[in-house]
Amino acid sequence: MPTVARMWRPLLGLALISLLVQSCGRSRQAFNPNGDLCGSRQLEASDIFKRSKGSVVKIETATGLGSGFVVKNDNGSIILTNAHVVKGNGGQLTVKDVRGNTVEAQLLAVGEGEADSSDLALIKTDVEIGTPLKLDDEIETASTVYAIGSPLGQEWSISQGIISRFVTDQGLIQTDIAINPGNSGGPVLDKRGCVVGVVVSKLDPAQSEGIGFAIEPRIAERYVKENAQNQAIALDQFSEPEESQVEQVENPERSDAGYEVCNQSGEKLSVAIAYFDTSADSYRSEGWWNLDKEDCQFFPNLLNSVDEVYVFAESDQTLWSGDFPFCMQEEAFDYTNANRDRCPDPAYSKGFLKIEVGDAKTWTTNLTPPQ
């Protein structure tokens, strides 16, 4: 994938609500991962914070800081974070818990970090810090989520946002959580208190606003299982400081392969895209998108494991009405459906329009007014 935007890797915050909470020397509140957290019951944000903050840590190196969270206790605590948090450690790696205790940590594993989904690392302390948080992938688009970490050094801050979409081919979840240096490696939790993502990056704020990313829990869980028993790695293997905290990273842009939806209706539209992911054997959604007149939204590599796409659009006047007053015209990469030259009869239909893309790897859907 070509590089189109700088992404800030040092974290993921949340744009809607920021509650800055200091530890104040209070004792950590323990939680039962099989009961209060990550059970069937939905919790208030304050309860999630109280029960999980003792398992979230601030990670400090000679050159920077980040966040992490306990995933396993085994003669100490094993903590999951980002690779870019521990790389360039300058020979120093310490962990601070919510009570203010600071202990040294060892490296167990450091991912390559060339792609966001491989930007993971495991570290270990000799003392137990908190009860492990549970990773879980039962999350849907538009679900409310919370990030806990130390953005810009503001220790144990909680922020709120939503899941915007799943970037399945990259192993990422897009969220509108505000990302700031220091949140990297921290947990994204749902309303049950399950970890549904690991904060990793955001788009350069000079080019976008409110677009951040977390690593999918299935990838994080597999990484923990594969590396939790590793022997410690010498810090000096990753001690060289990186040139900058603002890095060039891969980000999808328009290419020859992918699915595109274009607004040719003459008015602003809200558009939803859904599909059945054959590789995951489940339905996925790309969420809602606001498209101005003549605008297009491109989803790179969406068709890699998809043969049907479902599109739904509404104008500002009919938002959430359930009506779909726009005709579909599709063009495949090397194939044009002549029957789509004019609107079907009737021009109005209910719900999502099913588009059979077959084996095509490039497809465009144009939203046009009824004729």
PAZA-217432 format. One record per residue (C-alpha): x, y, z. Coordinates in nm, 2 decimals, decimal comma. Layout:
BEGIN
(node (X; Y; Z))
...
This chain:
BEGIN
(node (0,00; 0,00; 0,00))
(node (0,13; 0,35; -0,08))
(node (0,20; 0,59; 0,20))
(node (-0,04; 0,89; 0,19))
(node (-0,04; 1,03; 0,54))
(node (0,17; 1,05; 0,84))
(node (0,01; 0,87; 1,14))
(node (0,08; 0,95; 1,50))
(node (0,16; 0,62; 1,67))
(node (0,20; 0,75; 2,02))
(node (-0,17; 0,68; 2,10))
(node (-0,54; 0,68; 2,09))
(node (-0,76; 0,91; 2,30))
(node (-1,13; 0,98; 2,28))
(node (-1,29; 1,28; 2,14))
(node (-1,63; 1,30; 2,31))
(node (-1,54; 1,27; 2,68))
(node (-1,21; 1,31; 2,86))
(node (-1,21; 1,23; 3,23))
(node (-0,86; 1,30; 3,37))
(node (-0,82; 1,09; 3,69))
(node (-0,51; 1,09; 3,90))
(node (-0,43; 0,79; 4,12))
(node (-0,39; 1,00; 4,44))
(node (-0,22; 0,71; 4,61))
(node (-0,55; 0,52; 4,65))
(node (-0,54; 0,14; 4,66))
(node (-0,62; -0,04; 4,33))
(node (-0,97; -0,18; 4,30))
(node (-0,96; -0,54; 4,19))
(node (-1,21; -0,69; 3,95))
(node (-1,32; -1,03; 3,86))
(node (-1,27; -1,09; 3,49))
(node (-1,54; -1,36; 3,50))
(node (-1,78; -1,14; 3,68))
(node (-1,79; -0,76; 3,68))
(node (-1,56; -0,72; 3,38))
(node (-1,61; -0,88; 3,04))
(node (-1,93; -1,06; 3,14))
(node (-2,27; -1,02; 2,99))
(node (-2,37; -0,71; 3,19))
(node (-2,30; -0,36; 3,04))
(node (-2,14; -0,12; 3,28))
(node (-2,12; 0,25; 3,33))
(node (-1,80; 0,42; 3,22))
(node (-1,71; 0,50; 3,59))
(node (-1,74; 0,13; 3,68))
(node (-1,53; 0,02; 3,39))
(node (-1,26; 0,27; 3,49))
(node (-1,26; 0,17; 3,86))
(node (-1,23; -0,20; 3,78))
(node (-0,97; -0,18; 3,50))
(node (-0,74; 0,11; 3,59))
(node (-0,53; -0,12; 3,82))
(node (-0,44; -0,33; 3,52))
(node (-0,34; -0,04; 3,30))
(node (0,02; 0,09; 3,33))
(node (0,23; 0,38; 3,22))
(node (0,55; 0,27; 3,03))
(node (0,85; 0,49; 3,04))
(node (1,18; 0,47; 2,85))
(node (1,48; 0,70; 2,82))
(node (1,32; 0,85; 2,50))
(node (0,95; 0,85; 2,56))
(node (0,64; 0,70; 2,72))
(node (0,33; 0,50; 2,63))
(node (0,07; 0,28; 2,79))
(node (0,01; -0,10; 2,83))
(node (-0,22; -0,34; 3,02))
(node (-0,18; -0,67; 3,20))
(node (-0,27; -0,98; 3,00))
(node (-0,13; -1,25; 3,22))
(node (0,02; -1,31; 3,56))
(node (0,30; -1,57; 3,59))
(node (0,56; -1,50; 3,86))
(node (0,50; -1,13; 3,78))
(node (0,28; -0,95; 3,53))
(node (0,30; -0,98; 3,15))
(node (0,20; -0,66; 2,98))
(node (0,09; -0,60; 2,62))
(node (0,19; -0,27; 2,45))
(node (0,31; -0,14; 2,11))
(node (0,65; -0,22; 1,96))
(node (0,71; 0,15; 1,89))
(node (0,66; 0,23; 2,27))
(node (0,96; 0,00; 2,37))
(node (1,18; 0,05; 2,07))
(node (1,44; 0,32; 2,11))
(node (1,43; 0,26; 2,49))
(node (1,78; 0,40; 2,55))
(node (1,85; 0,10; 2,78))
(node (1,57; 0,20; 3,02))
(node (1,23; 0,04; 3,05))
(node (1,01; 0,10; 3,36))
(node (0,64; 0,05; 3,44))
(node (0,43; 0,26; 3,67))
(node (0,11; 0,14; 3,82))
(node (-0,20; 0,34; 3,93))
(node (-0,07; 0,34; 4,29))
(node (0,24; 0,52; 4,19))
(node (0,48; 0,23; 4,22))
(node (0,75; 0,21; 3,95))
(node (0,93; -0,11; 3,87))
(node (1,18; -0,22; 3,60))
(node (1,05; -0,44; 3,32))
(node (1,20; -0,69; 3,08))
(node (1,13; -0,73; 2,71))
(node (0,97; -1,06; 2,60))
(node (0,88; -0,99; 2,24))
(node (0,89; -0,70; 2,00))
(node (0,70; -0,71; 1,68))
(node (0,83; -0,58; 1,35))
(node (0,59; -0,28; 1,35))
(node (0,62; -0,22; 0,98))
(node (0,24; -0,24; 0,96))
(node (0,02; -0,12; 1,24))
(node (-0,12; -0,47; 1,31))
(node (0,23; -0,60; 1,38))
(node (0,31; -0,31; 1,62))
(node (0,29; -0,52; 1,93))
(node (0,53; -0,60; 2,22))
(node (0,52; -0,79; 2,54))
(node (0,71; -0,69; 2,86))
(node (0,72; -0,85; 3,20))
(node (0,76; -0,73; 3,56))
(node (0,88; -0,94; 3,85))
(node (0,59; -0,82; 4,07))
(node (0,22; -0,87; 3,99))
(node (0,06; -0,53; 3,91))
(node (-0,31; -0,61; 3,84))
(node (-0,56; -0,87; 3,73))
(node (-0,53; -0,96; 3,36))
(node (-0,78; -0,79; 3,13))
(node (-0,97; -1,01; 2,89))
(node (-0,95; -0,98; 2,51))
(node (-1,27; -1,03; 2,33))
(node (-1,38; -0,97; 1,96))
(node (-1,76; -0,95; 2,01))
(node (-1,79; -0,59; 1,90))
(node (-1,99; -0,41; 1,63))
(node (-1,97; -0,09; 1,43))
(node (-2,11; 0,21; 1,62))
(node (-2,05; 0,04; 1,96))
(node (-1,94; 0,27; 2,24))
(node (-1,58; 0,22; 2,35))
(node (-1,34; 0,36; 2,60))
(node (-0,96; 0,41; 2,60))
(node (-0,76; 0,42; 2,92))
(node (-0,40; 0,54; 2,92))
(node (-0,16; 0,83; 2,98))
(node (-0,21; 1,07; 2,69))
(node (0,05; 1,35; 2,69))
(node (0,16; 1,22; 3,03))
(node (-0,19; 1,27; 3,18))
(node (-0,19; 0,95; 3,38))
(node (-0,49; 0,72; 3,39))
(node (-0,72; 0,92; 3,17))
(node (-1,03; 0,77; 3,02))
(node (-1,19; 0,88; 2,70))
(node (-1,50; 0,77; 2,51))
(node (-1,58; 0,72; 2,14))
(node (-1,73; 0,47; 1,90))
(node (-1,61; 0,20; 1,66))
(node (-1,63; 0,36; 1,32))
(node (-1,55; 0,06; 1,10))
(node (-1,34; -0,25; 1,07))
(node (-1,04; -0,24; 0,84))
(node (-1,04; -0,62; 0,82))
(node (-0,76; -0,66; 0,56))
(node (-0,52; -0,47; 0,78))
(node (-0,63; -0,62; 1,12))
(node (-0,74; -0,28; 1,25))
(node (-1,04; -0,12; 1,40))
(node (-1,11; 0,25; 1,32))
(node (-1,24; 0,47; 1,60))
(node (-1,30; 0,83; 1,66))
(node (-1,11; 0,82; 1,99))
(node (-0,87; 1,12; 2,00))
(node (-0,51; 0,99; 1,99))
(node (-0,23; 1,16; 2,17))
(node (0,13; 1,06; 2,25))
(node (0,13; 0,84; 2,55))
(node (-0,19; 0,64; 2,48))
(node (-0,01; 0,40; 2,25))
(node (-0,04; 0,04; 2,36))
(node (-0,33; 0,11; 2,59))
(node (-0,66; -0,09; 2,59))
(node (-0,98; 0,00; 2,41))
(node (-1,27; -0,15; 2,62))
(node (-1,63; -0,20; 2,53))
(node (-1,93; -0,14; 2,77))
(node (-1,88; -0,48; 2,92))
(node (-1,52; -0,41; 3,01))
(node (-1,37; -0,64; 2,75))
(node (-1,06; -0,53; 2,56))
(node (-1,17; -0,50; 2,20))
(node (-0,86; -0,33; 2,07))
(node (-0,50; -0,21; 2,14))
(node (-0,44; 0,16; 2,07))
(node (-0,18; 0,20; 1,79))
(node (-0,20; 0,51; 1,57))
(node (-0,40; 0,80; 1,42))
(node (-0,39; 0,99; 1,10))
(node (-0,19; 1,31; 1,09))
(node (-0,43; 1,57; 1,24))
(node (-0,31; 1,82; 0,98))
(node (-0,48; 1,60; 0,72))
(node (-0,77; 1,45; 0,92))
(node (-0,96; 1,47; 1,24))
(node (-1,10; 1,20; 1,46))
(node (-0,95; 0,90; 1,27))
(node (-0,76; 0,66; 1,50))
(node (-0,68; 0,29; 1,49))
(node (-0,66; 0,00; 1,73))
(node (-0,53; -0,35; 1,66))
(node (-0,80; -0,62; 1,65))
(node (-0,82; -0,83; 1,96))
(node (-0,79; -1,16; 1,77))
(node (-0,44; -1,05; 1,65))
(node (-0,34; -0,93; 2,00))
(node (-0,46; -1,25; 2,16))
(node (-0,27; -1,46; 1,92))
(node (0,05; -1,25; 1,98))
(node (0,02; -1,31; 2,35))
(node (-0,03; -1,68; 2,32))
(node (0,27; -1,72; 2,09))
(node (0,51; -1,50; 2,29))
(node (0,41; -1,51; 2,66))
(node (0,66; -1,79; 2,74))
(node (0,96; -1,62; 2,57))
(node (1,28; -1,56; 2,76))
(node (1,38; -1,20; 2,82))
(node (1,55; -1,00; 2,54))
(node (1,84; -0,77; 2,61))
(node (1,72; -0,40; 2,61))
(node (2,02; -0,29; 2,40))
(node (1,88; -0,48; 2,10))
(node (1,62; -0,21; 2,07))
(node (1,79; 0,08; 2,25))
(node (1,86; 0,31; 1,96))
(node (1,62; 0,61; 1,96))
(node (1,39; 0,66; 1,66))
(node (1,43; 0,97; 1,46))
(node (1,08; 1,11; 1,53))
(node (0,77; 1,03; 1,72))
(node (0,57; 1,13; 1,41))
(node (0,63; 0,85; 1,16))
(node (0,54; 0,78; 0,80))
(node (0,33; 0,47; 0,79))
(node (0,12; 0,29; 0,54))
(node (-0,23; 0,41; 0,49))
(node (-0,48; 0,31; 0,22))
(node (-0,54; 0,54; -0,07))
(node (-0,72; 0,51; -0,41))
(node (-0,58; 0,22; -0,61))
(node (-0,69; -0,02; -0,88))
(node (-0,83; -0,27; -0,64))
(node (-1,12; -0,21; -0,41))
(node (-1,48; -0,10; -0,38))
(node (-1,60; 0,26; -0,44))
(node (-1,93; 0,44; -0,39))
(node (-1,99; 0,78; -0,55))
(node (-2,26; 1,04; -0,48))
(node (-2,41; 1,16; -0,80))
(node (-2,75; 1,24; -0,65))
(node (-2,71; 1,61; -0,64))
(node (-2,75; 1,63; -0,26))
(node (-2,56; 1,53; 0,05))
(node (-2,61; 1,16; 0,14))
(node (-2,55; 0,93; 0,44))
(node (-2,43; 0,60; 0,30))
(node (-2,38; 0,27; 0,48))
(node (-2,18; -0,03; 0,34))
(node (-2,21; -0,39; 0,47))
(node (-2,07; -0,72; 0,34))
(node (-2,03; -1,08; 0,42))
(node (-1,66; -1,16; 0,49))
(node (-1,61; -1,51; 0,36))
(node (-1,26; -1,54; 0,53))
(node (-1,41; -1,46; 0,87))
(node (-1,75; -1,63; 0,80))
(node (-1,93; -1,33; 0,94))
(node (-2,11; -1,01; 0,84))
(node (-1,92; -0,68; 0,87))
(node (-2,00; -0,32; 0,83))
(node (-1,79; -0,02; 0,71))
(node (-2,03; 0,21; 0,91))
(node (-2,20; 0,53; 0,80))
(node (-2,03; 0,78; 0,58))
(node (-2,15; 1,13; 0,49))
(node (-2,09; 1,20; 0,12))
(node (-2,12; 1,55; -0,02))
(node (-2,22; 1,61; -0,38))
(node (-1,98; 1,45; -0,63))
(node (-1,78; 1,29; -0,35))
(node (-1,67; 0,93; -0,35))
(node (-1,56; 0,69; -0,07))
(node (-1,31; 0,42; -0,16))
(node (-1,25; 0,10; 0,04))
(node (-0,92; -0,06; -0,07))
(node (-0,90; -0,44; -0,08))
(node (-1,26; -0,47; 0,04))
(node (-1,34; -0,73; -0,23))
(node (-1,05; -0,96; -0,15))
(node (-1,28; -1,20; 0,04))
(node (-1,63; -1,06; -0,06))
(node (-1,86; -1,15; -0,34))
(node (-2,17; -0,95; -0,22))
(node (-2,19; -0,59; -0,10))
(node (-2,49; -0,42; 0,06))
(node (-2,54; -0,05; 0,01))
(node (-2,79; 0,18; 0,19))
(node (-2,82; 0,56; 0,13))
(node (-3,04; 0,83; 0,27))
(node (-3,06; 1,21; 0,20))
(node (-3,06; 1,46; 0,48))
(node (-3,44; 1,49; 0,45))
(node (-3,50; 1,11; 0,48))
(node (-3,22; 1,02; 0,72))
(node (-3,30; 0,69; 0,91))
(node (-3,64; 0,67; 0,73))
(node (-3,56; 0,33; 0,58))
(node (-3,63; 0,45; 0,23))
(node (-3,37; 0,41; -0,05))
(node (-3,46; 0,67; -0,32))
(node (-3,15; 0,63; -0,53))
(node (-3,08; 0,41; -0,82))
(node (-2,77; 0,19; -0,85))
(node (-2,53; 0,19; -1,14))
(node (-2,23; -0,04; -1,11))
(node (-1,93; -0,09; -1,32))
(node (-1,68; -0,37; -1,26))
(node (-1,32; -0,36; -1,35))
(node (-1,36; -0,51; -1,70))
(node (-1,73; -0,55; -1,72))
(node (-2,04; -0,32; -1,75))
(node (-2,39; -0,43; -1,66))
(node (-2,60; -0,28; -1,94))
(node (-2,92; -0,34; -1,75))
(node (-2,81; -0,07; -1,50))
(node (-2,81; 0,22; -1,75))
(node (-3,15; 0,33; -1,61))
(node (-3,31; 0,31; -1,28))
(node (-3,49; -0,02; -1,20))
(node (-3,86; -0,02; -1,17))
(node (-3,97; 0,06; -0,91))
(node (-3,71; 0,33; -0,83))
(node (-3,77; 0,30; -0,46))
(node (-3,67; 0,00; -0,25))
(node (-3,65; -0,07; 0,12))
(node (-3,34; -0,16; 0,32))
(node (-3,00; -0,24; 0,17))
(node (-2,95; -0,30; -0,20))
(node (-2,76; -0,62; -0,26))
(node (-2,48; -0,59; -0,52))
(node (-2,33; -0,92; -0,65))
(node (-1,97; -0,83; -0,74))
(node (-1,86; -1,19; -0,80))
(node (-1,49; -1,23; -0,85))
(node (-1,43; -0,87; -0,94))
(node (-1,16; -0,69; -0,75))
(node (-1,26; -0,34; -0,85))
(node (-1,62; -0,21; -0,85))
(node (-1,79; 0,13; -0,84))
(node (-2,14; 0,20; -0,73))
(node (-2,29; 0,54; -0,84))
(node (-2,58; 0,68; -0,64))
(node (-2,80; 0,87; -0,89))
(node (-3,15; 1,03; -0,86))
(node (-3,45; 0,84; -0,99))
(node (-3,54; 0,90; -1,35))
